[in-house]
Amino acid sequence: IRDPLWSRGLGDVYKRQAIGTSLASILFSAVSSTLSHHNKKSVEWSLVIPLSIGMILGALVGAGYAATLSNNNLKWIITIFLIVIGIEMISGFTQTLAKKDKGMMLLAKPVVPLHGSWIGFLSSIIGIGGGSFTTPLMIAGGYNIRNGIGTAAACGVPIAAAGAIGYMYYGQMTDANLPTGAVGYVFWPAVISISLASIFTAKLGANISHSIPEKALKVSFGVFLIIVGILVIAN
């Protein structure tokens, strides 16, 4: 039997807290992953800073917008974006259009912050580090998937930090009784426990991404996104 509090809006609070906690947890794993990818020379640092400028602004705005959305709308937004990006990664549509010597997506420095802003906005709403958007963007710009993943990992740091700060700030305005250990919409006991494990597994993931064929990596990534999207709306 569903708790009557859920029907009075507490379910929306739980969803926002899950997203805020996810972003705060990503911060620590993103740092670990970035260092691993940097050691393998797969981070395009010339793009990280301009992308990050837009991502920080977009993530802060996205956190505020997410605080106004209903639980059901959030679930559908998450599901649609994950499935669309997953299908794209499997089909390789952007890589077909964007050869290494001729990218279909302009990634000049004056334009890059604009890309960062929409990536930060959507990532903050969904509760991810932006890799699902940054990696396809990099591929469309003519980079290979390993450079896309490495750069996305580095960009995940500012997205996660700005998004978590936004969710903590807007969470202070809720009338709901948040659990002990929560600061706004970020539940820090969960952040700590998740981060302790993810710091180590992030290094493992970076090593795996450089040891399997690029096509297999893209398809695996795409299938994972689709499965997660389906699970979000199914629950």
KEMARZA-733372 format. One line per field, with one value per residue: residue in three letters; z, y, x of N, C-alpha, C, CB in turn; residue number from 1. Coordinates in steps of 0.05 Angstrom, whole numbers. Glycine has a CB too. Layout:
% residues N
residu <- ala, ...;
npz <- Z, ...;
npy <- Y, ...;
npx <- X, ...;
capz <- Z, ...;
capy <- Y, ...;
capx <- X, ...;
cpz <- Z, ...;
cpy <- Y, ...;
cpx <- X, ...;
cbpz <- Z, ...;
cbpy <- Y, ...;
cbpx <- X, ...;
num <- NUM, ...;
This chain:
% residues 235
residu <- ile, arg, asp, pro, leu, trp, ser, arg, gly, leu, gly, asp, val, tyr, lys, arg, gln, ala, ile, gly, thr, ser, leu, ala, ser, ile, leu, phe, ser, ala, val, ser, ser, thr, leu, ser, his, his, asn, lys, lys, ser, val, glu, trp, ser, leu, val, ile, pro, leu, ser, ile, gly, met, ile, leu, gly, ala, leu, val, gly, ala, gly, tyr, ala, ala, thr, leu, ser, asn, asn, asn, leu, lys, trp, ile, ile, thr, ile, phe, leu, ile, val, ile, gly, ile, glu, met, ile, ser, gly, phe, thr, gln, thr, leu, ala, lys, lys, asp, lys, gly, met, met, leu, leu, ala, lys, pro, val, val, pro, leu, his, gly, ser, trp, ile, gly, phe, leu, ser, ser, ile, ile, gly, ile, gly, gly, gly, ser, phe, thr, thr, pro, leu, met, ile, ala, gly, gly, tyr, asn, ile, arg, asn, gly, ile, gly, thr, ala, ala, ala, cys, gly, val, pro, ile, ala, ala, ala, gly, ala, ile, gly, tyr, met, tyr, tyr, gly, gln, met, thr, asp, ala, asn, leu, pro, thr, gly, ala, val, gly, tyr, val, phe, trp, pro, ala, val, ile, ser, ile, ser, leu, ala, ser, ile, phe, thr, ala, lys, leu, gly, ala, asn, ile, ser, his, ser, ile, pro, glu, lys, ala, leu, lys, val, ser, phe, gly, val, phe, leu, ile, ile, val, gly, ile, leu, val, ile, ala, asn;
npz <- 0, -19, 13, 41, 44, -1, -43, -31, -49, -29, -56, -99, -73, -56, -105, -124, -84, -93, -143, -130, -93, -125, -160, -125, -109, -157, -163, -135, -158, -210, -207, -195, -241, -280, -270, -282, -337, -356, -348, -388, -431, -454, -448, -471, -456, -475, -487, -441, -402, -428, -438, -386, -363, -386, -369, -313, -304, -331, -300, -250, -262, -281, -235, -205, -238, -239, -188, -192, -222, -229, -200, -238, -288, -285, -287, -339, -370, -358, -377, -433, -453, -440, -469, -522, -529, -520, -563, -604, -593, -603, -657, -681, -708, -707, -711, -762, -793, -778, -793, -774, -794, -807, -772, -756, -718, -693, -654, -638, -595, -580, -584, -554, -497, -501, -516, -470, -433, -444, -437, -383, -360, -374, -352, -298, -287, -296, -265, -275, -294, -342, -383, -419, -455, -468, -490, -540, -564, -570, -605, -649, -661, -684, -654, -624, -588, -540, -526, -521, -477, -437, -435, -422, -370, -343, -348, -318, -266, -255, -268, -232, -183, -186, -195, -149, -109, -124, -115, -60, -43, -64, -39, 13, 15, 17, 49, 68, 114, 116, 116, 171, 164, 114, 70, 45, -17, -18, 6, 50, 79, 43, -1, 16, 25, -26, -56, -35, -56, -111, -125, -131, -169, -212, -233, -251, -290, -327, -344, -369, -411, -446, -463, -494, -558, -597, -622, -594, -544, -551, -565, -518, -481, -501, -497, -442, -426, -448, -420, -367, -374, -385, -337, -302, -316, -310, -256;
npy <- -24, 43, 97, 149, 199, 201, 213, 265, 293, 280, 241, 268, 297, 255, 237, 283, 285, 238, 249, 295, 271, 234, 267, 292, 247, 232, 270, 255, 206, 223, 255, 217, 184, 222, 231, 181, 176, 220, 204, 167, 199, 217, 260, 318, 374, 426, 435, 426, 468, 513, 485, 472, 522, 536, 491, 495, 540, 522, 476, 497, 527, 485, 454, 486, 488, 434, 429, 447, 412, 357, 290, 250, 276, 285, 232, 216, 252, 236, 183, 187, 217, 184, 137, 156, 176, 128, 96, 125, 119, 64, 60, 94, 141, 196, 189, 167, 210, 245, 245, 232, 273, 311, 341, 341, 374, 438, 455, 501, 547, 595, 575, 530, 538, 546, 496, 470, 493, 473, 419, 418, 436, 396, 351, 363, 362, 309, 282, 263, 258, 281, 253, 223, 260, 293, 257, 237, 288, 301, 260, 274, 320, 301, 272, 211, 158, 145, 191, 223, 200, 208, 264, 276, 255, 290, 337, 323, 335, 393, 395, 360, 384, 436, 423, 393, 431, 466, 433, 426, 478, 492, 453, 468, 498, 467, 442, 392, 339, 324, 269, 253, 276, 296, 350, 397, 373, 333, 273, 259, 214, 172, 191, 189, 133, 112, 139, 121, 70, 80, 111, 75, 39, 72, 79, 28, 25, 63, 38, -8, 16, 29, -19, -50, -60, -2, 0, -40, -17, 29, 6, -24, 17, 44, 5, -1, 51, 50, 8, 29, 73, 49, 22, 65, 88, 44, 35;
npx <- 17, 12, 45, 7, 31, 62, 28, 18, 60, 110, 137, 159, 199, 232, 251, 280, 318, 345, 368, 400, 435, 459, 488, 525, 553, 577, 616, 663, 678, 686, 731, 771, 766, 779, 834, 855, 842, 870, 923, 926, 926, 877, 844, 817, 840, 838, 786, 759, 758, 729, 680, 666, 654, 604, 576, 574, 541, 495, 482, 469, 423, 392, 385, 351, 307, 292, 272, 222, 193, 147, 147, 134, 141, 197, 215, 200, 229, 282, 280, 269, 312, 356, 345, 344, 397, 423, 407, 430, 484, 491, 475, 511, 504, 521, 576, 580, 566, 605, 669, 737, 769, 734, 689, 620, 599, 608, 663, 690, 724, 693, 641, 637, 625, 570, 550, 565, 530, 478, 487, 502, 454, 415, 439, 440, 385, 374, 410, 463, 533, 542, 567, 537, 519, 563, 601, 577, 575, 629, 644, 613, 641, 686, 722, 750, 717, 743, 772, 728, 702, 741, 746, 694, 692, 726, 696, 654, 665, 658, 603, 578, 593, 570, 516, 504, 510, 469, 424, 428, 420, 368, 339, 336, 291, 246, 187, 184, 201, 265, 312, 357, 423, 418, 430, 394, 373, 411, 435, 481, 504, 495, 523, 576, 585, 575, 614, 662, 667, 662, 706, 748, 729, 722, 774, 783, 744, 763, 810, 788, 760, 800, 818, 784, 753, 734, 683, 655, 656, 624, 574, 563, 559, 515, 473, 472, 453, 401, 377, 379, 346, 296, 288, 281, 231, 199, 198;
capz <- 0, -21, 35, 32, 41, -28, -60, -24, -60, -17, -77, -114, -56, -57, -132, -125, -66, -107, -163, -117, -81, -147, -170, -105, -110, -182, -160, -126, -178, -233, -202, -198, -269, -296, -266, -297, -366, -362, -350, -414, -451, -469, -440, -488, -436, -488, -488, -414, -389, -440, -434, -358, -358, -392, -353, -285, -305, -338, -278, -229, -271, -283, -208, -197, -255, -230, -163, -198, -237, -215, -201, -263, -310, -283, -296, -368, -382, -355, -394, -461, -460, -438, -491, -547, -530, -522, -591, -620, -588, -616, -686, -690, -728, -708, -721, -790, -805, -770, -795, -756, -806, -814, -753, -763, -697, -689, -627, -634, -567, -573, -585, -535, -473, -506, -514, -441, -418, -447, -425, -354, -353, -376, -333, -271, -284, -297, -243, -285, -297, -369, -402, -439, -475, -476, -507, -567, -575, -578, -629, -671, -667, -697, -635, -619, -564, -516, -519, -512, -449, -419, -433, -407, -342, -332, -347, -298, -240, -251, -269, -207, -162, -189, -192, -121, -95, -131, -102, -32, -39, -68, -21, 38, 14, 19, 75, 76, 135, 104, 136, 185, 146, 88, 67, 22, -31, -19, 30, 52, 86, 18, -18, 27, 20, -55, -66, -27, -75, -139, -130, -140, -193, -234, -245, -265, -314, -346, -356, -387, -435, -464, -469, -511, -584, -595, -629, -571, -522, -557, -563, -490, -468, -511, -485, -413, -423, -454, -397, -345, -381, -382, -309, -290, -321, -301, -227;
capy <- 0, 67, 116, 172, 222, 201, 226, 293, 307, 271, 226, 287, 303, 232, 237, 304, 278, 217, 263, 311, 253, 223, 287, 295, 222, 232, 288, 241, 186, 238, 264, 193, 177, 242, 226, 157, 182, 239, 188, 153, 220, 216, 283, 342, 395, 451, 437, 422, 494, 527, 469, 474, 548, 534, 470, 504, 557, 505, 458, 512, 533, 460, 445, 503, 480, 408, 432, 455, 391, 335, 265, 236, 290, 280, 205, 215, 266, 219, 159, 195, 225, 161, 118, 168, 175, 100, 87, 139, 107, 38, 63, 108, 161, 220, 182, 163, 237, 260, 231, 244, 297, 330, 338, 354, 392, 458, 456, 524, 557, 613, 561, 508, 543, 543, 467, 463, 502, 454, 394, 421, 439, 370, 333, 370, 353, 280, 271, 249, 274, 293, 236, 214, 281, 302, 237, 240, 314, 298, 243, 291, 339, 289, 258, 183, 154, 145, 219, 233, 191, 221, 292, 276, 250, 315, 356, 314, 348, 418, 390, 348, 403, 457, 411, 385, 457, 475, 416, 432, 504, 492, 434, 482, 512, 448, 439, 364, 331, 309, 251, 262, 273, 309, 379, 402, 349, 315, 256, 255, 186, 156, 202, 179, 104, 107, 150, 104, 48, 89, 121, 53, 27, 91, 73, 3, 31, 77, 18, -24, 31, 30, -46, -64, -46, 22, -7, -55, 2, 45, -10, -30, 42, 50, -14, 6, 74, 43, -8, 47, 90, 32, 17, 89, 92, 20, 36;
capx <- 0, 29, 43, -8, 49, 72, 8, 17, 83, 135, 151, 176, 222, 250, 264, 300, 340, 360, 384, 420, 454, 474, 507, 546, 570, 592, 639, 687, 686, 695, 759, 787, 765, 794, 863, 862, 841, 892, 947, 925, 925, 852, 828, 822, 839, 832, 757, 747, 752, 705, 656, 659, 642, 576, 564, 568, 517, 472, 476, 456, 396, 378, 377, 328, 284, 283, 258, 194, 181, 135, 162, 128, 155, 225, 220, 197, 252, 305, 277, 270, 339, 374, 340, 352, 426, 432, 403, 450, 510, 491, 473, 534, 495, 538, 603, 578, 566, 629, 694, 757, 781, 713, 668, 594, 592, 629, 673, 707, 723, 671, 616, 638, 610, 541, 545, 567, 507, 455, 495, 499, 425, 401, 452, 431, 358, 373, 426, 486, 556, 543, 580, 518, 517, 590, 614, 567, 582, 657, 645, 603, 661, 709, 740, 742, 701, 760, 776, 702, 697, 760, 738, 668, 699, 736, 674, 635, 672, 642, 574, 570, 596, 550, 490, 500, 507, 443, 404, 429, 408, 339, 327, 331, 266, 224, 173, 185, 221, 286, 325, 382, 446, 413, 433, 377, 367, 434, 437, 509, 513, 495, 545, 602, 587, 577, 639, 685, 669, 665, 733, 765, 718, 726, 800, 779, 729, 781, 828, 772, 753, 823, 827, 766, 749, 718, 656, 643, 652, 600, 549, 558, 550, 488, 455, 470, 436, 374, 367, 374, 322, 272, 284, 272, 202, 185, 194;
cpz <- 0, 3, 26, 30, 13, -46, -54, -33, -49, -37, -94, -99, -57, -83, -133, -107, -79, -128, -151, -105, -102, -157, -150, -105, -135, -180, -154, -146, -203, -230, -206, -227, -286, -294, -283, -327, -374, -365, -376, -437, -468, -460, -457, -470, -449, -489, -460, -401, -402, -437, -405, -350, -363, -375, -325, -285, -311, -315, -256, -237, -272, -256, -199, -213, -246, -205, -167, -213, -220, -218, -228, -287, -309, -294, -326, -381, -381, -375, -423, -469, -460, -462, -518, -550, -533, -550, -609, -617, -603, -647, -697, -711, -730, -718, -751, -805, -800, -771, -779, -767, -812, -794, -761, -742, -692, -660, -624, -607, -562, -571, -563, -509, -476, -505, -484, -426, -420, -435, -394, -344, -352, -355, -305, -266, -281, -274, -252, -288, -324, -390, -425, -461, -485, -495, -535, -580, -585, -604, -653, -679, -680, -679, -632, -592, -538, -507, -510, -483, -430, -414, -417, -377, -329, -329, -326, -271, -236, -251, -243, -184, -163, -184, -163, -104, -99, -116, -72, -26, -42, -49, 7, 39, 16, 47, 85, 97, 122, 125, 148, 167, 119, 91, 42, 10, -34, 7, 33, 61, 61, 0, -9, 20, -9, -66, -59, -46, -103, -145, -141, -166, -217, -248, -261, -291, -335, -359, -376, -413, -455, -472, -487, -536, -581, -602, -606, -548, -527, -554, -534, -475, -476, -498, -456, -409, -428, -431, -373, -350, -377, -352, -294, -292, -311, -271, -219;
cpy <- 25, 86, 140, 198, 224, 217, 256, 307, 297, 254, 244, 294, 280, 232, 258, 298, 256, 230, 279, 294, 240, 242, 291, 270, 222, 249, 273, 221, 200, 247, 240, 184, 196, 237, 202, 162, 202, 224, 173, 173, 220, 239, 307, 367, 422, 456, 436, 448, 509, 511, 473, 500, 547, 513, 479, 521, 540, 487, 472, 519, 507, 450, 461, 494, 453, 409, 439, 433, 369, 309, 251, 249, 285, 252, 203, 230, 249, 196, 166, 201, 201, 142, 130, 168, 147, 90, 100, 126, 80, 41, 77, 129, 185, 213, 176, 190, 252, 243, 246, 271, 317, 326, 353, 375, 412, 459, 478, 536, 576, 599, 540, 514, 540, 513, 459, 471, 483, 427, 396, 423, 412, 350, 338, 360, 323, 268, 255, 269, 286, 276, 227, 235, 291, 283, 238, 266, 313, 281, 259, 312, 328, 274, 229, 180, 154, 174, 232, 226, 205, 250, 295, 272, 275, 336, 348, 326, 374, 414, 380, 368, 425, 446, 404, 410, 467, 460, 421, 458, 503, 473, 446, 495, 493, 447, 410, 359, 313, 292, 263, 256, 286, 339, 386, 375, 330, 300, 246, 228, 169, 165, 190, 149, 98, 116, 133, 81, 58, 101, 100, 41, 46, 86, 48, 8, 45, 57, 0, -10, 33, 2, -61, -47, -23, 16, -21, -36, 19, 30, -17, -6, 48, 31, -8, 30, 67, 27, 10, 64, 74, 27, 41, 92, 68, 21, 60;
cpx <- 18, 24, 28, 8, 59, 54, 7, 43, 110, 151, 168, 201, 242, 265, 286, 323, 357, 379, 406, 442, 472, 495, 531, 565, 588, 617, 664, 697, 697, 724, 778, 789, 781, 824, 872, 862, 863, 918, 949, 923, 900, 833, 836, 819, 832, 802, 745, 740, 729, 679, 647, 646, 612, 562, 557, 543, 492, 463, 461, 427, 379, 368, 352, 303, 273, 267, 228, 179, 168, 152, 158, 142, 185, 232, 219, 220, 277, 303, 282, 299, 359, 370, 349, 382, 436, 429, 424, 477, 512, 491, 498, 528, 514, 566, 603, 579, 592, 654, 715, 768, 759, 689, 643, 586, 615, 637, 694, 703, 700, 644, 614, 623, 580, 533, 546, 543, 483, 462, 492, 471, 411, 413, 443, 402, 357, 389, 450, 509, 560, 556, 562, 513, 544, 603, 603, 574, 611, 659, 635, 623, 686, 728, 732, 729, 718, 766, 750, 696, 716, 754, 712, 673, 708, 714, 653, 640, 656, 612, 564, 571, 574, 522, 484, 495, 479, 421, 405, 415, 378, 325, 322, 303, 242, 212, 174, 206, 242, 300, 350, 406, 443, 418, 418, 370, 391, 436, 466, 519, 514, 518, 571, 605, 590, 604, 663, 689, 675, 692, 751, 755, 721, 753, 798, 765, 746, 800, 813, 766, 775, 832, 808, 762, 730, 689, 641, 638, 628, 574, 542, 548, 521, 467, 450, 451, 407, 362, 361, 349, 296, 267, 273, 242, 187, 180, 177;
cbpz <- 25, -47, 46, 52, 61, -39, -57, 6, -56, 8, -94, -121, -27, -53, -154, -116, -39, -120, -181, -95, -64, -170, -174, -77, -110, -205, -139, -99, -185, -238, -173, -181, -279, -286, -237, -291, -374, -339, -327, -414, -470, -465, -410, -512, -422, -516, -505, -396, -389, -470, -440, -341, -375, -421, -351, -275, -327, -362, -267, -223, -300, -295, -188, -202, -284, -225, -146, -215, -256, -225, -178, -268, -308, -254, -284, -377, -367, -326, -390, -467, -442, -412, -492, -549, -505, -503, -601, -612, -558, -608, -693, -702, -722, -680, -706, -797, -795, -741, -825, -752, -831, -843, -726, -766, -671, -699, -619, -656, -561, -595, -612, -529, -462, -534, -530, -429, -427, -476, -433, -345, -373, -404, -335, -267, -308, -324, -225, -312, -290, -367, -389, -426, -462, -452, -495, -568, -554, -556, -625, -663, -642, -712, -607, -621, -565, -521, -544, -530, -448, -431, -460, -418, -339, -350, -374, -295, -239, -271, -292, -200, -163, -216, -208, -110, -103, -161, -109, -22, -59, -97, -17, 43, -12, 10, 72, 52, 158, 90, 122, 212, 143, 79, 65, 1, -58, -24, 27, 70, 106, 3, -16, 57, 32, -70, -55, 1, -75, -145, -104, -119, -189, -223, -223, -248, -307, -331, -334, -373, -427, -450, -444, -496, -605, -615, -655, -563, -520, -586, -580, -477, -476, -541, -488, -402, -443, -480, -389, -340, -410, -397, -296, -302, -351, -308, -213;
cbpy <- 0, 81, 124, 177, 220, 173, 214, 297, 336, 255, 211, 312, 308, 206, 241, 331, 269, 196, 280, 328, 232, 216, 314, 299, 197, 243, 309, 227, 168, 262, 275, 170, 175, 270, 222, 134, 194, 260, 169, 134, 217, 189, 289, 343, 397, 452, 415, 407, 511, 532, 439, 470, 570, 527, 446, 521, 579, 488, 445, 538, 546, 439, 449, 532, 479, 390, 453, 480, 378, 330, 247, 235, 320, 282, 186, 227, 293, 208, 147, 219, 246, 146, 112, 198, 189, 82, 95, 169, 103, 22, 79, 89, 170, 233, 157, 149, 253, 271, 228, 225, 290, 326, 349, 333, 377, 485, 429, 545, 570, 635, 548, 501, 571, 554, 451, 477, 530, 451, 386, 446, 457, 359, 335, 400, 362, 269, 255, 235, 259, 318, 212, 207, 305, 307, 209, 236, 336, 286, 218, 304, 354, 309, 272, 165, 128, 130, 235, 223, 161, 219, 305, 255, 228, 326, 358, 284, 353, 438, 370, 324, 416, 471, 386, 370, 477, 474, 387, 432, 524, 484, 410, 503, 527, 421, 448, 346, 316, 328, 225, 248, 244, 303, 388, 420, 355, 331, 232, 276, 174, 158, 232, 183, 90, 122, 178, 94, 32, 110, 133, 32, 19, 120, 70, -17, 48, 98, 1, -33, 59, 44, -61, -68, -66, 43, -24, -78, 20, 56, -36, -40, 65, 47, -43, 13, 96, 26, -29, 65, 99, 5, 8, 114, 97, -5, 38;
cbpx <- -19, 24, 72, -31, 72, 76, -19, 13, 81, 130, 131, 159, 213, 234, 243, 287, 329, 341, 366, 408, 440, 455, 494, 534, 552, 575, 633, 682, 663, 677, 763, 776, 736, 787, 869, 842, 814, 894, 949, 902, 950, 838, 832, 803, 865, 844, 746, 767, 777, 710, 661, 684, 655, 572, 583, 592, 521, 479, 501, 471, 397, 395, 400, 334, 292, 308, 271, 194, 202, 106, 152, 98, 149, 234, 200, 171, 257, 307, 250, 252, 350, 370, 310, 342, 437, 416, 374, 451, 515, 466, 448, 554, 467, 540, 613, 551, 543, 625, 702, 780, 796, 703, 677, 572, 585, 619, 684, 702, 749, 669, 612, 667, 616, 534, 567, 591, 498, 447, 524, 514, 411, 404, 483, 433, 341, 384, 410, 480, 580, 557, 592, 491, 502, 607, 611, 537, 580, 673, 627, 577, 668, 723, 741, 767, 686, 786, 787, 680, 701, 788, 735, 649, 720, 759, 661, 636, 702, 650, 567, 587, 624, 552, 488, 524, 528, 438, 409, 459, 420, 333, 345, 353, 264, 233, 144, 191, 207, 306, 333, 385, 452, 384, 463, 391, 355, 461, 417, 521, 494, 469, 546, 604, 563, 554, 643, 680, 643, 644, 745, 766, 689, 725, 821, 764, 705, 797, 840, 747, 744, 846, 831, 738, 739, 728, 654, 661, 677, 602, 552, 584, 569, 487, 466, 497, 445, 373, 388, 399, 324, 276, 310, 286, 197, 201, 222;
num <- 1, 2, 3, 4, 5, 6, 7, 8, 9, 10, 11, 12, 13, 14, 15, 16, 17, 18, 19, 20, 21, 22, 23, 24, 25, 26, 27, 28, 29, 30, 31, 32, 33, 34, 35, 36, 37, 38, 39, 40, 41, 42, 43, 44, 45, 46, 47, 48, 49, 50, 51, 52, 53, 54, 55, 56, 57, 58, 59, 60, 61, 62, 63, 64, 65, 66, 67, 68, 69, 70, 71, 72, 73, 74, 75, 76, 77, 78, 79, 80, 81, 82, 83, 84, 85, 86, 87, 88, 89, 90, 91, 92, 93, 94, 95, 96, 97, 98, 99, 100, 101, 102, 103, 104, 105, 106, 107, 108, 109, 110, 111, 112, 113, 114, 115, 116, 117, 118, 119, 120, 121, 122, 123, 124, 125, 126, 127, 128, 129, 130, 131, 132, 133, 134, 135, 136, 137, 138, 139, 140, 141, 142, 143, 144, 145, 146, 147, 148, 149, 150, 151, 152, 153, 154, 155, 156, 157, 158, 159, 160, 161, 162, 163, 164, 165, 166, 167, 168, 169, 170, 171, 172, 173, 174, 175, 176, 177, 178, 179, 180, 181, 182, 183, 184, 185, 186, 187, 188, 189, 190, 191, 192, 193, 194, 195, 196, 197, 198, 199, 200, 201, 202, 203, 204, 205, 206, 207, 208, 209, 210, 211, 212, 213, 214, 215, 216, 217, 218, 219, 220, 221, 222, 223, 224, 225, 226, 227, 228, 229, 230, 231, 232, 233, 234, 235;
